[in-house]
Amino acid sequence: MQSAWDGLDPAKVWDSHAHLVGTGDSGSNIEINPRMNSLLNPGEYARRLFFLNAGCAHEAEGSVDLAYVERMHNLVDGLRPGVKLLLFAFERAYGEDGRPDAARTGFHVPDAYARDTARRHAEYFEWAASIHPYRADCVEALERAKRDGARAVKWLPAAMGMDPASPRCDRFYAALARLEIPLITHAGLERAVTGADVQEYGNPLRLRRALDAGVRVVVAHCASMGQDRDTDAGGVKGNGGPLVDSFALFERLMEDRRHEKTLFGDLSAMTQVNRAGPALAKTIEREHWHPRLLNGSDYPLPGVMPIFSVDYLVSLGLVQPAAAGILKQVRSHNPILFDFVLKRHLRSGGKALHRSVFETRSFFQPPERGLTHGTHR
């Protein structure tokens, strides 16, 4: 436990992937699709309870929003002073007509709620906006988020219904590059959140349009689950191609020297049972990637017990058996601390993740105030 902090400055340690969850009972204007409250949709109903239970807010009738935030307070207090969480807003799904699509929206966490939560608890939280590029006012919304202190923009294309390769995103990409705001976007298969459910929008190769526009793109989970079409092998129009692992396509982008200054990956969820394996091992072993990796917990998912297994990571040789007992104990008390300590002790091929992976603050700080992420000091 002590050694996990060796060589780290806690004031530079920002958990770069944390979700705000609630029901809207605090006046937060969080919206949940009615499907998630109905036993007629058991999968959606169970998914909502999983998230709220993991955040210890499922029984806080009438105060779920507040209980969820208070739980995050308690968890950060269990870390070192100075550590912060980057809280994500979550945009609605939008249609091709640029209008909100309520039927295909799983849930909505407004930018204003993420902003106000971070402001009220500035010693604990920073925030990321979530803005759909098909909105008529997307550039104005981004400029407002920048003024209000947003550190990034979060997308989940498969659920929100945006195609990262569409020309409709160009004006938004130009604004992201101009304002120097990074885009954190899911890639690969999406199972945690339903909505528009257009899985091909998660193809990592679709992010080239943003990269070519000069946007700093963070690929959530390093696209470590699922398969996508290799459109590079799809003929003249690039519409076909074989199905390959999404991580292999992310890997191709990471090894493309044209993207060395704009493409990044985050480690959130990569230690889950359904992701851990070759992708995680390669990510640890490729030390030249480490300056371009950001740690994030994907909270509250580390608190969803069935999707993590320390014993499985031990069986893969990624965690030493001697560490398993304490990791299991920590997880039952503080899932964010568990996620951090676990990743600090991952080993593959004799390699470990560099400390810059955890000291992510410099990546999100404005250039005039922050160091360049990945500088090994």
N, C-alpha and C positions, 0 to 999 in steps of 0.2 A: 504493500500500500504506500509506504513512504517512497520507495524507489520509483514509483510511477511519476512522481513530481520532480525527480532529479533532472537538473539542467533546464527546467521550464520556469518562465516568469508567468505566474498566474494571471497577471494583469494583461497578458497578451493572449491568453487562452479564451477564445470565444467558440462555443459550440455553435457551428454554423448551420445547423439544420434542426429546428425545433418547431413543433406545430402548436398553434393556439386552437383549443377545442372548447366547445361549450354548447349551450342550448339557446342563448339569447335572453336568459332570464334576468340578466343584470342591466338590460337596456343597451346591450352591446350591438344589437342588430345582427347578430349571427343568425343565419337561416339554415334550417335542416330540411331536406326533402321529406315530405310526409311519409314516404316509403320507409324511412329509417325509424319511424315511430310506430310502425304497424307490424303486428305479428303475421299479417297476411304476406309479408315479405321477410321471411325468417333470416335470409342472408344479410339483408340490409340492417335489420333490427339487431342481429348479433354483432355486426360490425360496429354499430354505434356504441353498444354496451362494452365491446372490447376496448375502444378508445377511452371511454369515460372511466371504466374500471381501472385501466392502466394509469390514468391520471388521478386516481383516488377521488373521483368526483361523482361516481354513479349513484350514490345514495344521498347526495346533498340536495334534496328536493327544494326548489325555489332559489338555490344559490349555487348552481352548478358552475357557472362562469367564475365566480369568486373562489370557489373551492379549488378549481383547477389551477388558477394562478397562484393561490396560496401554497398548493402542493409544490409547484415549481420553485417558489421561494425556499421552502424547506429543503428541497433537493440541492439547490445552489449553495445554501448555507452549509451543506455537507461537503462542499468542495473547498478550495482555498480562496481567500478574499481576493477579489479582482476578476474572477471568472464570470463570464456572462453567457447568456443564451441569445441567439438570433431568432426572434419569433416571427413566424410566417403568417401573413394574411393569406387568404385563399379566395381567388376570383370565381365568379359565376361562369358557367358555360355560356358561350355566345354562338349564334348561328351565322351563316354566311351573309345574312342581311345586316350584321352588326348590332343585332338586338339581343338582350339577355334571353336565354332559353331555360325557363324555370323547370320544364319537364326533365331536362337532361342535366340539371345542376344537382350534385349530391349534397353539397353544403357550401355556404358562403361565409367567410370571415372577413369583414370589411377592413380596408386599410386603416380607417380611422380608429377602429378598436385596437389593432396592433400598435398603431402609433401612440394612442393614449395609454395603453398598458405599459409600453416601454418608457414613456415619459414619467408616469407615476412611480415607476420602480427602476429608475435609471441606473442604480448600482447593480441591478440584476440582469437587465434586458436591453438589447437593441432590437430593431425590427426591420423586416423586409416587406415591401409592398407586393401586391399581386394585381397585375393590370393586363387585361386582354387586348391584344394588338388589333382586333377587329373593331374595337370601340371607336366611335367617331372622335371622342375626346381623349384617346389614349396618350397622345403626346402631352396634352395639358395635365392629365392625371399624373403622368410621370414627373413632369416639372414640379407639380405640387408635392409629390412624395419626396422628391429631392430636397425641396425647401423644408419639409417637415422631418428630415433626418433619416429617411429610409437608406439602408445600407446596401440593398440589393432588390431585385425583382424575382419573385418565385412563380414558375409555371409548372403545370402538370398537363401537358398537351393532350394526352389521351382522354382525360376527364373534362378538361375545359373546352376542348373542341377547337384548338388552334393548330394550324399546320406550320411548323417552323420554317418550312421551305417555300411558303407562299409569298408572292410579291406583296400581299396585303400587309406583311410584317415590316416592309422596308422602312417606312417612315418611323416606326417604333424603334427599329434597330439603329437608325441614324441618330435618334434622340438618346438611346442608351449609350452609344459611343461618344456623343457630344458631351453628355452629362457625366461620363465615366462611372456609370452604374453597372455592376455585373448582373448577369442573368443566371439564376440557378434554375435549371430545368431538368425534370425527370426524363430519363431515357430507358429504353428496354420495356419489358412487360410491366404493366401496372395492375396490381390486385387490391391494394389497400383502399382506394377510393374509386367509386363508380361515378358515372356521369355521362358525358358524350360517348365514351367507350370506343374511341377510334384508335385502336392500338398502333396502327402504322405511323401515327403522328409521333410515336416515341422512338422512331428509328434514329440512331445517332447521326447518320449521314445527312439527315435533314437539317442539322445544325450548321452545316457549312455556310448557309446563307448568312447567318448571324456572324460567324467567324470572319467571313469575307468582308462584312461591313465594319469590322474592327471592334465588335462587342467581345468583352471578356465573358466567356461562357463556362459555367460550372455544371458538369454533367453529374446529376445526383446519382448516387449509388454506383458510379462508374459503369452504368448500364449493365449491371452484373446479373440480370435475370432475363430469360426469354430469348426469342429469336426474331430477327428482322430480315427483310429482303436486302440482299447485297445488290443495290441498284447500280453499283459500279460495274457489275457483270451482267447488266440487264439489257444490253443492246444499245442502239443509237439513242433511243428516248429514255433509257434508264428506268423503265417502268417495271421490269421483271427482275430476274436474277434469283439465285437460290436462297433459301432460308439459311442463315448462319447465326451463330450466337451473337447477341447484341454486344456483348463485351468485346468480341473480335472486331466489330466495327468501331467501337470506341478506341480500342487499341490501335487501329489503323490511323485514326485521327490524331491520337497522342504521338504517334511516331512520325507524323508528317511535320517536318520542320517549319512549314509555313504557319503552323498554329502554336508554336512554342510560347508565344507571349500572350495568347488569347484563350487557349483551351486549358481547362482545369477539370478535376474530378473531386467529388466528395465521397467520403467513406461511410456515410450513413447507411445503415442496414446491411452492410457487407458481411457482418458476422452472423447474420440470421442463418438458420438451417437451410433455407431454400436458396441462399446465395453463397455461403461459404464453400470453398473448394478451389478449383484452379484459378478462378478470377481473383480471389483474395490473395492466394499465394503469389501469383504473378505481380500483383500490385505491391506487395511487400518487397518482393525481390528486385523490382525494377527501381533501383535507387535514383536513376536519372529522372523518374517521375515525381519523386517526393517533393521537390520545390513547387510542384503544381497540384498537390493534393491538399485538401482541407478536411479536417475531422468534423463530423457532426453526428449526433446521437440518433436523429429521427424520432426524438421523444414525441409521443409517449410509447412508441413501439417497443423499446427495451423492457417496458413493464408488462408486455403481453407475453405471458409465460410460455405458451406452446411454441413460439417461433424462434426461441433461442435455446441452445444446448451447449453448455460448457464441455460436457463429455464428448460431444461430436467434434468440437474443435480440438480436443485432446487427441481423439482418434485420428485426426488429419495431421497431427504433428505440429499444429499451429500454436498450441498452448502446452506448457509443461505440466505434467500431472500434479506436481507439487503445488501449483497455483490454483487448481480446480476448486478445492474446498473453500478457500477464502473468497473466490470470485462468486461462488454460489451464495454464500452468506451475504455478501455485499449486495447482490442483486435483489434479494428479498427486502432490503431496506432502502436502497437508493439506486434506481436503474440508470441514472445519468452517470453517477460515479462508477458503477459497474461497467458501463460502456467505455468510459475513459480508461480505467485501469486495465480492462481486458485488451484494448487496442495498444496500450503502452507495452504490454507483455507479449504481443503477437510476434512469432518468429517463423521465418521460412527461408530455407537455404542459407541459414546462418545470418540472415538480415533481419533488421527491425525497422519500423517506421521512424524517420528522422523527426526531431523535435519540431521542425518547421511545420510539419503536418498538423500539429496541435496549436501552435502559436499563430492563429489565423487572423488576429486583430489587424495586422498590417495589410492584409488583403482588402479589408473593408474600409479602412480609414482613408479619408481624402488624401491625395498625393502629397499635399503640402504639410500634412501632419503625420503620415504613416511611412514606415519603411516598406521597401519592396518585399512582398511575400516570397518566402523561400530563401532569403539571404541567410546563409549558415553562419551565425555569429556565436 
